[in-house]
Amino acid sequence: MTGRQHGRLKKIAVTGGIGSGKSSLVRELALLGYPVFDADVLVAQVVLEPEVRQQITSLLGDQCYATDENGQVVYQRRWVRDRVFADEPARRSLENIIHPALFHKFESVCEQLNLLAGGIWVFYEAALIFEAGREKQFDAVVSVIATEEVRRARLAHSRSLPQETVSAIFSAQVSDQVRRAKSHFIIENSDDSRPLGQSALQLVQNLRNFFHPQSH
């Protein structure tokens, strides 16, 4: 299995609500040989860019950043998250700073990849594709969906988030009805006994048919 396909580079978004399992799906796609990018990883780079840092500090204050024992600037992600999820206008303002810079970085990476290996598929994992209005900038959008009950149970097991924070995150993300209406492909992931590796293989086949229907 390889990430190399026909024609130009294809950008595929993998999205879903918190706890849906989109990260697990993307890990399976990486095992199949496809380039994958985690928006959270890119955000960690973007927020340290001088212009973005200045805008975030102006919006929320100097507490957004600290200096570690090695003298390196560190973004205080947890503090910022708790601050903005209690203040919707601030959250939206922060997203308006981060999202354009984030997507510009991703586009730059894709341009470089296309020069090196045109025709590959690149998967981009992010929770807020629809919320940021970015779905039209991808060749396909995949949503991973699980029930709220299952997602809350997973989060209780894997993350130490206060319930009010979880509820605020749920409220800030679009509904599964919106995901179903706007996505090209849906991965149902409420059943933890079903291996996501099978879903990844099926998704690859579905994408191949979607991008190259004349070949099948």
C-alpha contacts under 8 A as a table, 3 or more apart, distances in Angstrom:
res1	aa1	res2	aa2	distance
1	M	32	L	5.86
1	M	33	G	6.36
2	T	5	Q	7.97
2	T	32	L	6.74
2	T	33	G	5.09
2	T	34	Y	6.47
3	G	32	L	7.82
3	G	33	G	5.52
3	G	34	Y	4.40
3	G	35	P	6.85
3	G	120	I	5.29
3	G	121	W	5.71
3	G	122	V	7.83
4	R	117	A	7.53
4	R	118	G	7.98
4	R	119	G	5.89
4	R	120	I	4.22
4	R	121	W	6.71
5	Q	119	G	4.97
5	Q	120	I	5.19
5	Q	121	W	6.92
6	H	119	G	5.01
6	H	120	I	7.46
7	G	118	G	6.73
7	G	119	G	4.59
8	R	114	N	7.08
8	R	118	G	5.21
8	R	119	G	4.19
8	R	120	I	7.20
9	L	110	C	7.70
9	L	113	L	7.92
9	L	114	N	5.69
9	L	117	A	7.93
9	L	118	G	5.27
9	L	119	G	4.22
9	L	120	I	4.94
9	L	121	W	5.81
9	L	122	V	7.31
10	K	119	G	6.83
10	K	120	I	6.40
10	K	121	W	4.77
10	K	122	V	6.13
10	K	138	F	7.66
10	K	139	D	5.93
11	K	121	W	6.13
11	K	122	V	5.05
11	K	123	F	6.15
11	K	124	Y	7.25
11	K	138	F	5.18
11	K	139	D	5.39
11	K	140	A	6.93
12	I	121	W	7.13
12	I	122	V	6.03
12	I	123	F	4.80
12	I	124	Y	6.08
12	I	138	F	5.67
12	I	139	D	5.81
12	I	140	A	4.91
12	I	141	V	5.72
12	I	142	V	7.30
13	A	123	F	5.79
13	A	124	Y	4.78
13	A	125	E	5.96
13	A	126	A	7.24
13	A	129	I	7.59
13	A	135	E	7.71
13	A	138	F	6.39
13	A	140	A	6.39
13	A	141	V	4.71
13	A	142	V	5.94
14	V	22	K	6.60
14	V	26	V	7.52
14	V	123	F	6.70
14	V	124	Y	5.86
14	V	125	E	4.71
14	V	126	A	6.41
14	V	141	V	6.13
14	V	142	V	4.78
14	V	143	S	5.84
14	V	144	V	7.32
15	T	22	K	6.27
15	T	125	E	5.92
15	T	126	A	5.28
15	T	127	A	5.08
15	T	128	L	7.15
15	T	129	I	6.58
15	T	141	V	7.48
15	T	142	V	6.19
15	T	143	S	4.85
15	T	144	V	6.23
16	G	20	S	5.92
16	G	21	G	7.69
16	G	22	K	6.15
16	G	126	A	7.68
16	G	127	A	5.55
16	G	128	L	8.00
16	G	143	S	5.18
16	G	144	V	4.91
16	G	145	I	6.10
16	G	179	R	7.75
17	G	20	S	5.48
17	G	127	A	6.10
17	G	144	V	7.71
17	G	145	I	7.25
17	G	170	F	7.23
17	G	173	Q	6.58
17	G	174	V	7.84
18	I	21	G	7.79
18	I	127	A	7.05
18	I	151	R	7.04
18	I	169	I	7.62
18	I	170	F	7.29
19	G	22	K	7.87
19	G	146	A	7.93
19	G	150	V	7.92
19	G	151	R	4.52
19	G	152	R	6.93
19	G	154	R	6.06
19	G	155	L	5.91
20	S	144	V	6.00
20	S	145	I	5.56
20	S	146	A	5.18
20	S	147	T	7.94
20	S	151	R	5.75
20	S	189	N	6.79
20	S	190	S	7.73
21	G	24	S	5.24
21	G	25	L	6.46
21	G	144	V	6.61
21	G	145	I	7.86
21	G	146	A	7.93
21	G	189	N	6.91
22	K	25	L	5.08
22	K	26	V	6.23
22	K	125	E	7.18
22	K	143	S	7.80
22	K	144	V	5.63
23	S	26	V	5.09
23	S	27	R	6.22
23	S	125	E	7.11
24	S	27	R	5.11
24	S	28	E	6.48
24	S	196	L	7.23
25	L	28	E	5.17
25	L	29	L	6.42
25	L	196	L	5.97
25	L	197	G	7.37
25	L	199	S	7.75
25	L	200	A	6.42
26	V	29	L	4.95
26	V	30	A	6.20
26	V	36	V	6.83
26	V	123	F	7.52
26	V	125	E	7.07
27	R	30	A	5.04
27	R	31	L	6.34
28	E	31	L	5.06
28	E	32	L	6.51
28	E	196	L	7.03
28	E	197	G	5.61
28	E	200	A	6.23
29	L	32	L	5.05
29	L	33	G	6.74
29	L	34	Y	5.85
29	L	36	V	7.62
29	L	200	A	6.00
30	A	33	G	5.16
30	A	34	Y	4.96
30	A	35	P	6.25
30	A	36	V	6.20
31	L	34	Y	7.33
34	Y	120	I	7.99
34	Y	121	W	6.68
34	Y	122	V	6.63
34	Y	123	F	7.35
35	P	121	W	7.08
35	P	122	V	5.18
35	P	123	F	6.28
36	V	122	V	5.90
36	V	123	F	4.65
36	V	124	Y	5.83
36	V	125	E	7.41
37	F	41	V	7.69
37	F	42	L	7.76
37	F	122	V	7.70
37	F	123	F	6.22
37	F	124	Y	4.82
37	F	125	E	6.07
38	D	41	V	5.35
38	D	42	L	6.57
38	D	124	Y	6.07
38	D	125	E	4.90
38	D	126	A	6.55
39	A	42	L	5.06
39	A	43	V	5.98
39	A	102	L	7.63
39	A	124	Y	6.93
39	A	125	E	5.83
39	A	126	A	5.16
40	D	43	V	4.96
40	D	44	A	6.31
40	D	126	A	7.37
41	V	44	A	5.22
41	V	45	Q	6.84
42	L	45	Q	5.19
42	L	46	V	6.16
42	L	102	L	6.65
42	L	105	K	7.68
42	L	106	F	7.80
43	V	46	V	4.86
43	V	47	V	6.01
43	V	98	I	7.42
43	V	102	L	6.19
44	A	47	V	5.77
44	A	48	L	7.05
44	A	75	Y	7.58
45	Q	48	L	5.63
45	Q	49	E	7.05
46	V	49	E	5.39
46	V	52	V	7.00
46	V	98	I	7.40
46	V	101	A	6.69
46	V	102	L	6.23
46	V	105	K	7.76
47	V	52	V	5.69
47	V	53	R	5.60
47	V	75	Y	7.06
47	V	98	I	7.25
48	L	52	V	6.94
48	L	53	R	5.72
48	L	73	V	7.68
48	L	74	V	7.89
48	L	75	Y	7.21
49	E	52	V	5.44
49	E	53	R	5.91
50	P	53	R	5.08
50	P	54	Q	6.10
51	E	54	Q	5.20
51	E	55	Q	6.37
52	V	55	Q	5.14
52	V	56	I	6.19
52	V	97	I	6.87
52	V	98	I	7.21
52	V	101	A	7.67
53	R	56	I	5.19
53	R	57	T	6.07
54	Q	57	T	5.17
54	Q	58	S	6.12
55	Q	58	S	5.09
55	Q	59	L	6.22
55	Q	97	I	7.10
56	I	59	L	5.04
56	I	60	L	6.02
56	I	61	G	7.38
56	I	64	C	7.46
56	I	94	L	6.82
56	I	97	I	7.33
57	T	60	L	5.33
57	T	61	G	4.55
57	T	62	D	5.39
57	T	63	Q	7.84
57	T	64	C	6.46
58	S	61	G	5.81
58	S	62	D	7.98
59	L	90	A	7.65
59	L	93	S	7.82
59	L	94	L	7.53
60	L	63	Q	7.56
60	L	64	C	6.87
60	L	90	A	7.88
61	G	64	C	6.25
62	D	65	Y	6.06
63	Q	66	A	6.98
63	Q	76	Q	7.39
63	Q	79	W	7.90
64	C	75	Y	6.02
64	C	76	Q	5.14
64	C	77	R	7.40
64	C	79	W	7.00
64	C	80	V	6.11
65	Y	73	V	6.59
65	Y	74	V	5.52
65	Y	75	Y	4.63
65	Y	76	Q	5.35
66	A	73	V	5.74
66	A	74	V	5.19
66	A	75	Y	6.58
66	A	76	Q	6.83
67	T	70	N	7.73
67	T	71	G	5.50
67	T	72	Q	5.38
67	T	73	V	4.59
67	T	74	V	5.77
68	D	71	G	5.30
68	D	72	Q	5.43
68	D	73	V	6.53
68	D	74	V	6.68
69	E	72	Q	7.41
76	Q	79	W	5.48
76	Q	80	V	6.20
77	R	80	V	5.12
77	R	81	R	5.98
78	R	81	R	5.03
78	R	82	D	6.20
79	W	82	D	5.32
79	W	83	R	6.10
80	V	83	R	4.98
80	V	84	V	6.11
81	R	84	V	5.47
81	R	85	F	6.05
82	D	85	F	5.52
82	D	86	A	6.57
82	D	165	T	7.21
83	R	86	A	5.69
83	R	87	D	6.83
84	V	87	D	4.90
84	V	88	E	6.43
84	V	90	A	5.53
84	V	91	R	4.62
84	V	94	L	7.97
85	F	88	E	6.26
85	F	91	R	6.34
85	F	165	T	7.16
85	F	168	A	6.12
85	F	169	I	7.22
86	A	168	A	7.81
87	D	90	A	5.40
87	D	91	R	6.24
88	E	91	R	4.91
88	E	92	R	6.15
89	P	92	R	5.19
89	P	93	S	6.17
90	A	93	S	5.02
90	A	94	L	6.07
91	R	94	L	5.09
91	R	95	E	6.18
92	R	95	E	5.03
92	R	96	N	6.17
93	S	96	N	5.03
93	S	97	I	6.50
94	L	97	I	5.15
94	L	98	I	6.23
95	E	98	I	5.09
95	E	99	H	5.53
95	E	132	A	7.90
96	N	99	H	5.83
96	N	100	P	6.82
97	I	100	P	6.54
97	I	101	A	6.98
98	I	101	A	5.40
98	I	102	L	5.88
99	H	102	L	4.95
99	H	103	F	6.07
99	H	132	A	7.14
100	P	103	F	5.29
100	P	104	H	6.08
101	A	104	H	5.10
101	A	105	K	6.27
102	L	105	K	5.23
102	L	106	F	6.38
103	F	106	F	4.94
103	F	107	E	6.04
104	H	107	E	5.09
104	H	108	S	6.21
105	K	108	S	5.13
105	K	109	V	6.38
106	F	109	V	5.12
106	F	110	C	6.25
107	E	110	C	5.02
107	E	111	E	6.17
108	S	111	E	5.13
108	S	112	Q	6.44
109	V	112	Q	5.23
109	V	113	L	6.24
110	C	113	L	4.95
110	C	114	N	5.97
110	C	122	V	7.81
111	E	114	N	5.12
111	E	115	L	6.39
112	Q	115	L	5.23
112	Q	116	L	6.38
113	L	116	L	5.03
113	L	117	A	5.70
113	L	118	G	6.88
114	N	117	A	5.15
114	N	118	G	4.15
114	N	119	G	7.00
114	N	120	I	7.53
115	L	118	G	5.93
117	A	120	I	6.38
126	A	129	I	6.26
127	A	173	Q	7.86
128	L	131	E	4.99
128	L	132	A	5.80
128	L	173	Q	6.99
129	I	132	A	5.43
129	I	133	G	6.25
129	I	134	R	5.26
129	I	135	E	5.80
130	F	133	G	4.88
130	F	134	R	6.07
130	F	135	E	5.87
130	F	174	V	7.23
130	F	179	R	7.86
131	E	134	R	7.80
131	E	173	Q	6.74
131	E	174	V	6.59
133	G	136	K	7.52
134	R	137	Q	5.55
134	R	138	F	7.52
135	E	138	F	5.79
135	E	141	V	6.74
136	K	139	D	7.58
138	F	141	V	6.66
140	A	183	S	7.62
140	A	184	H	5.98
140	A	185	F	7.96
141	V	183	S	5.16
141	V	184	H	5.36
141	V	185	F	6.56
142	V	183	S	5.79
142	V	184	H	6.04
142	V	185	F	4.75
142	V	186	I	5.80
142	V	187	I	7.30
143	S	179	R	6.36
143	S	180	R	7.52
143	S	183	S	6.23
143	S	185	F	6.38
143	S	186	I	5.00
143	S	187	I	6.15
144	V	186	I	5.98
144	V	187	I	4.68
144	V	188	E	6.10
144	V	189	N	6.52
145	I	176	D	6.85
145	I	186	I	7.08
145	I	187	I	6.12
145	I	188	E	5.15
145	I	189	N	5.67
145	I	190	S	7.15
146	A	150	V	6.43
146	A	151	R	6.40
146	A	188	E	6.27
146	A	189	N	5.06
146	A	190	S	4.36
147	T	150	V	5.30
147	T	151	R	6.22
147	T	190	S	6.03
148	E	151	R	5.02
148	E	152	R	6.03
149	E	152	R	5.29
149	E	153	A	6.24
150	V	153	A	5.10
150	V	154	R	6.21
150	V	190	S	6.22
151	R	154	R	5.13
151	R	155	L	6.20
152	R	155	L	5.10
152	R	156	A	6.12
152	R	166	V	7.95
153	A	156	A	5.13
153	A	157	H	6.36
154	R	157	H	5.13
154	R	158	S	6.08
155	L	158	S	5.09
155	L	159	R	5.25
155	L	160	S	7.71
155	L	161	L	7.64
156	A	159	R	5.89
156	A	160	S	6.81
156	A	161	L	7.54
161	L	165	T	6.36
161	L	166	V	6.48
162	P	165	T	5.26
162	P	166	V	6.43
163	Q	166	V	4.98
163	Q	167	S	6.10
164	E	167	S	5.07
164	E	168	A	6.10
165	T	168	A	5.02
165	T	169	I	6.18
166	V	169	I	5.12
166	V	170	F	6.17
167	S	170	F	5.02
167	S	171	S	6.15
168	A	171	S	5.07
168	A	172	A	6.24
169	I	172	A	5.10
169	I	173	Q	6.47
170	F	173	Q	5.42
171	S	174	V	7.58
174	V	178	V	6.32
174	V	179	R	7.21
175	S	178	V	5.32
175	S	179	R	6.55
176	D	179	R	4.82
176	D	180	R	6.04
177	Q	180	R	5.18
177	Q	181	A	6.25
178	V	181	A	5.12
178	V	182	K	6.12
179	R	182	K	5.30
179	R	183	S	5.69
180	R	183	S	5.64
180	R	186	I	6.81
183	S	186	I	6.81
185	F	203	L	7.91
187	I	199	S	7.01
188	E	191	D	7.97
189	N	192	D	6.93
189	N	194	R	7.89
189	N	196	L	7.94
191	D	194	R	5.81
192	D	195	P	7.23
195	P	198	Q	5.89
195	P	199	S	7.24
196	L	199	S	4.88
196	L	200	A	6.13
197	G	200	A	5.04
197	G	201	L	6.33
198	Q	201	L	5.18
198	Q	202	Q	6.23
199	S	202	Q	5.09
199	S	203	L	6.00
200	A	203	L	5.00
200	A	204	V	6.23
201	L	204	V	5.21
201	L	205	Q	6.46
202	Q	205	Q	5.14
202	Q	206	N	6.15
203	L	206	N	4.96
203	L	207	L	6.02
204	V	207	L	5.08
204	V	208	R	6.13
205	Q	208	R	5.06
205	Q	209	N	6.32
206	N	209	N	5.15
206	N	210	F	6.06
207	L	210	F	4.79
207	L	211	F	5.99
208	R	211	F	5.35
208	R	212	H	5.74
208	R	213	P	7.45
209	N	212	H	5.24
209	N	213	P	4.75
209	N	215	S	7.67
209	N	216	H	6.80
210	F	213	P	5.81
212	H	215	S	5.64
212	H	216	H	7.51
213	P	216	H	5.66
